[in-house]
Amino acid sequence: LFFLYAIHRFHLPYRPGANAGGLIPFAGCEYLLRRRFEEAIDTFLRVQENRGPDAALSSALATAYRSLGFQTLADQVRRSVRSVRGNHWMFRTGHPADLPLRIRPELLEPTQGLFPILHEATPVRMDLSHSAWSDIFFLGMDFPEGARVLNISIDLSVRDEDASESPRPPVESFLRIIDRPVLRLVSVDLEASAEIDRLDEIFDFARDYLGLLKAAVIASGLVPPGMEGSGQPLSDLLSRLVGSGRGIELVSQVNRIPKGSRLAVSTNLLASLIAVCMRATGQIRSLTDGLAEEDRRLIAARAILGEWLGGSGGGWQDSGGVWPGAKLIQAVKAAAGDPEYGISRGRLLPAHTIFSPQEVSAETRRALQDSLVLVHGGMAQNVGPILEMVTEKYLLRSGAEWQGRQEAIHLLDEITAHLRQGDVRAIGRSTHANFHGPIQTIIPWATNLYTETLIARAREEFGDAFWGFWMLGGMSGGGMGFLFAPTVKERAQQHLGDIMHQAKDQLEQAIPFGMDPVVYDFAINEKGTWADLRTDDAALMPSGYYPLVVPALLRTEQLTLSPARRTELDRFSAACRTDPALSGMVPALFDRMLPASESQTGEEENLRALLDRYGFDRTQHEQIKADLRSGRIGLAQNRLPINSQIEDVRSGDVIDATESADDRLRAIGQQALAAGEVAVVSLSGGAGSRWTQGAGVVKALNPFCRLGNAHRSFIEVHLAKSRRTGRLCGTPLPHVITTSYLTDQPIETFLDAADSYHYPGSLHLSPGRHVGLRLVPAARDLHFAWEEMPQQLLDERAQKVRDSLHAALIEWARQTGEGSDYTDNLPRQCLHPVGHWYEIPNLLGNGVLLALLEERPQLKYLLVHNIDTLGTDVDPSLLGLHIDSGADLTYELIARQLDDRGGGLARIDGHLRLIEGLALPREEIEFTLSYYNTGTTWIDLDRLLALFDLTRDDLDEATKVS
């Protein structure tokens, strides 16, 4: 399947003489959206047999083959997850009466009015090498010989200036019985809690921030997955587990470890929660202390199940924190009796070999701790696409990537040997070589400009005392390691923190950061996950729990509180007077109950100031808001009438610019370029939220790829193109970069720091003069977008999570106020750029066009393009074609392929129009349109001014151009 995908994606469309045009059958696309990949492939192949191959059909076939390939792999892993010994009984339990579990008696008897608390503390895992992501489930099941990981369980603390906190297990779970027949879930670090009294709510993962705890409840067997959709009362299930009138409280806490640490915090938290639930129900022999090997393996299997239930998942090394110390984790060939036997070459679960003190001495472990500086660089990235690309390249057996995988396997052996020998400096050399060799050979995206900057500055500052870089997890920028000589480690910890903050300050507008960088203190955890039972005065939840729950309890009439809650409040009050860990609790409770109101007022004033500064049109905004609320505008109303006549373009409506260049037109274009009659306008007002999957950066500044051995941004690439054109024609091109309130200052600062990349021509920023205030969407529009418009159906579990999320967002819109101003966020998050149409009128209003004409009066033509349209170029032939046509505007189109969604060129009621996809009365019409709009436009400047009833002489009159 993946070879067929590669043939259609990378080879057939680029053969000499290949047909670039063609239409994609809508029926096949519907099959794709519904995950009926085989039927989609059959549909596309029938059309290909009838009309021959073309690039459009190849794009559709490539997507279908790739999707079917990944679905096949996911199904294989899913079957193995369900069939792991110890998992399958849960899928057969569909009624409370069938539940075989009971809470252990040690947890059922209160002492001094409080139920005991079972507490689980779990380290996280730090991998020295994952042999090029070999712990991806399918890779381990297909190539067990090469699937090996070397990782270490560690305790952590964030290094503060006073270094007062010692490393401790960063993940903790708490379970106790409560005297109410509900399931109470609390996440201390996420500040989220819920009391659940309905079974279906447990399976609703996106309803709140408690999805991980719900997954643990299900995967541990407290509420078996077979109960989903049974309609049985939760109270019956709890009664069977803990007795009538009682319930269970499950609490999680992550101790100051930020997201994106690449230390598998979420997986180990899930494993910790599952462990505490399984201990409480007797599925694990030991109620407290450590675990036997078979229990660790069962918890790891349940954690894999929990991640699948939640629609996520990493690799099998991620639950390594359950095991103690340093260990080699390796895939195992499937044998007779294994569920995978006869299906795959390897088993789902790997084998763990814990290094003894004789194999890796205490001195070596101490030396590693004395040399390694562990950090979180602050970047926030989704590693999912990386793992997909790794799987794809593994299956295609691409030459360089396959050789890189072999090298990574060899390097793991090398690192293991160095670890046994106690040679920490050699470990640094090997991890550094691993990152700069096989890791980047397979996935160049594993590194980035930020990471390379940190490595270069560490080497520059510490010289030979810098022993090497160490990538943690799937990609760099988040969790990372730097090895130094022990004599400089203390200084390196301080300086590396400074280096990271300096680099973040320089790059935070260009690269997705989720937080400020931090330096950790760490210690190797030699126990693995560990439990203790807290009774009597110790039977209290962690300190962060109480500011979350106590304010609501204090507002409740005391007589309505349960006896256990009243006892707990009394005990908590006494502890606040004697326990130093609770010394700051009273101010924290007051802050929670009586939050300061000044900051909200300040934010409102800040928002008003931003709106005034950036050109907010209040009259227009109120009209839009009124129209949205009344239903005059909306997604459904944006569509053309159903009786509109919409046809594909005719042969004379477009000019094929892919054919050999016309020498006459090329000469016209070259003459205009040499005469200085052309300028380039790059639209750069966007925050790149889709590009970074929600992180929000200045897309124009994002160093998206490495060219010429250096990371380049979109702006640098387009300035290089304009520089080349100017050099070839003998006249530098003026280049304009349009900006918005989001991008203006960052781009100006960035260009100043880079000395405008030494661009030889004039370079102007065109700041936006309009801004919008976001509105809370109408529920009808959300329904339309998610139910009426075509949507890609996801994998079963992921689709359930998305449906739940959509329902939560619709309910939020209704409760917040449909069509109301969205102000419940940081002020800049409440604004939005108003769109590309405004960018050219902005040139008139902000004086940039006037400045251009003053420095170059002969200017006649503009090339306008999106900053991320990398194929755009000031081509003399296309310029000559535009000049020769005498058109006001000339648009560059491309032949449509599957991913080119969102409208196109059509004849509508006899008129040639570019139309957006949301304006089409039916979705299938888009698939009858041959051409897609690239957004690149050639403009005749004087004709454009005439459309606005302006001339060049009017540009210095503010009343005419405003």
Secondary structure as GFF3:
##gff-version 3
##sequence-region A 1 962
A	DSSP	alpha_helix	2	6	.	.	.	ID=ss1
A	DSSP	pi_helix	7	11	.	.	.	ID=ss2
A	DSSP	three_ten_helix	12	14	.	.	.	ID=ss3
A	DSSP	alpha_helix	26	33	.	.	.	ID=ss4
A	DSSP	alpha_helix	37	51	.	.	.	ID=ss5
A	DSSP	alpha_helix	55	83	.	.	.	ID=ss6
A	DSSP	alpha_helix	88	91	.	.	.	ID=ss7
A	DSSP	three_ten_helix	96	98	.	.	.	ID=ss8
A	DSSP	three_ten_helix	105	107	.	.	.	ID=ss9
A	DSSP	beta_strand	117	122	.	.	.	ID=ss10
A	DSSP	beta_strand	124	129	.	.	.	ID=ss11
A	DSSP	alpha_helix	137	142	.	.	.	ID=ss12
A	DSSP	three_ten_helix	144	146	.	.	.	ID=ss13
A	DSSP	beta_strand	148	158	.	.	.	ID=ss14
A	DSSP	beta_strand	171	178	.	.	.	ID=ss15
A	DSSP	beta_strand	183	187	.	.	.	ID=ss16
A	DSSP	beta_strand	192	196	.	.	.	ID=ss17
A	DSSP	alpha_helix	199	202	.	.	.	ID=ss18
A	DSSP	alpha_helix	211	219	.	.	.	ID=ss19
A	DSSP	three_ten_helix	225	227	.	.	.	ID=ss20
A	DSSP	alpha_helix	234	242	.	.	.	ID=ss21
A	DSSP	beta_strand	247	254	.	.	.	ID=ss22
A	DSSP	alpha_helix	265	280	.	.	.	ID=ss23
A	DSSP	alpha_helix	293	309	.	.	.	ID=ss24
A	DSSP	three_ten_helix	318	322	.	.	.	ID=ss25
A	DSSP	beta_strand	326	330	.	.	.	ID=ss26
A	DSSP	beta_strand	351	354	.	.	.	ID=ss27
A	DSSP	alpha_helix	362	371	.	.	.	ID=ss28
A	DSSP	beta_strand	372	376	.	.	.	ID=ss29
A	DSSP	alpha_helix	384	396	.	.	.	ID=ss30
A	DSSP	alpha_helix	399	421	.	.	.	ID=ss31
A	DSSP	alpha_helix	424	434	.	.	.	ID=ss32
A	DSSP	pi_helix	435	439	.	.	.	ID=ss33
A	DSSP	alpha_helix	440	442	.	.	.	ID=ss34
A	DSSP	three_ten_helix	444	446	.	.	.	ID=ss35
A	DSSP	alpha_helix	449	462	.	.	.	ID=ss36
A	DSSP	three_ten_helix	463	465	.	.	.	ID=ss37
A	DSSP	beta_strand	466	471	.	.	.	ID=ss38
A	DSSP	beta_strand	479	484	.	.	.	ID=ss39
A	DSSP	three_ten_helix	486	488	.	.	.	ID=ss40
A	DSSP	alpha_helix	489	507	.	.	.	ID=ss41
A	DSSP	beta_strand	518	524	.	.	.	ID=ss42
A	DSSP	beta_strand	530	534	.	.	.	ID=ss43
A	DSSP	three_ten_helix	536	538	.	.	.	ID=ss44
A	DSSP	three_ten_helix	543	545	.	.	.	ID=ss45
A	DSSP	alpha_helix	546	554	.	.	.	ID=ss46
A	DSSP	three_ten_helix	558	560	.	.	.	ID=ss47
A	DSSP	alpha_helix	563	578	.	.	.	ID=ss48
A	DSSP	three_ten_helix	580	582	.	.	.	ID=ss49
A	DSSP	alpha_helix	585	593	.	.	.	ID=ss50
A	DSSP	alpha_helix	598	613	.	.	.	ID=ss51
A	DSSP	alpha_helix	618	630	.	.	.	ID=ss52
A	DSSP	beta_strand	646	647	.	.	.	ID=ss53
A	DSSP	three_ten_helix	651	653	.	.	.	ID=ss54
A	DSSP	alpha_helix	663	674	.	.	.	ID=ss55
A	DSSP	beta_strand	678	683	.	.	.	ID=ss56
A	DSSP	three_ten_helix	699	701	.	.	.	ID=ss57
A	DSSP	beta_strand	705	707	.	.	.	ID=ss58
A	DSSP	beta_strand	710	712	.	.	.	ID=ss59
A	DSSP	alpha_helix	714	729	.	.	.	ID=ss60
A	DSSP	beta_strand	735	739	.	.	.	ID=ss61
A	DSSP	alpha_helix	744	753	.	.	.	ID=ss62
A	DSSP	three_ten_helix	755	758	.	.	.	ID=ss63
A	DSSP	beta_strand	763	767	.	.	.	ID=ss64
A	DSSP	beta_strand	772	773	.	.	.	ID=ss65
A	DSSP	alpha_helix	779	783	.	.	.	ID=ss66
A	DSSP	pi_helix	784	788	.	.	.	ID=ss67
A	DSSP	alpha_helix	796	816	.	.	.	ID=ss68
A	DSSP	alpha_helix	827	830	.	.	.	ID=ss69
A	DSSP	beta_strand	831	832	.	.	.	ID=ss70
A	DSSP	three_ten_helix	836	838	.	.	.	ID=ss71
A	DSSP	alpha_helix	839	845	.	.	.	ID=ss72
A	DSSP	alpha_helix	848	855	.	.	.	ID=ss73
A	DSSP	beta_strand	861	866	.	.	.	ID=ss74
A	DSSP	alpha_helix	876	885	.	.	.	ID=ss75
A	DSSP	beta_strand	889	895	.	.	.	ID=ss76
A	DSSP	beta_strand	903	908	.	.	.	ID=ss77
A	DSSP	beta_strand	911	916	.	.	.	ID=ss78
A	DSSP	three_ten_helix	917	919	.	.	.	ID=ss79
A	DSSP	three_ten_helix	923	928	.	.	.	ID=ss80
A	DSSP	beta_strand	931	940	.	.	.	ID=ss81
A	DSSP	alpha_helix	941	947	.	.	.	ID=ss82
A	DSSP	three_ten_helix	952	954	.	.	.	ID=ss83
A	DSSP	alpha_helix	958	961	.	.	.	ID=ss84
###
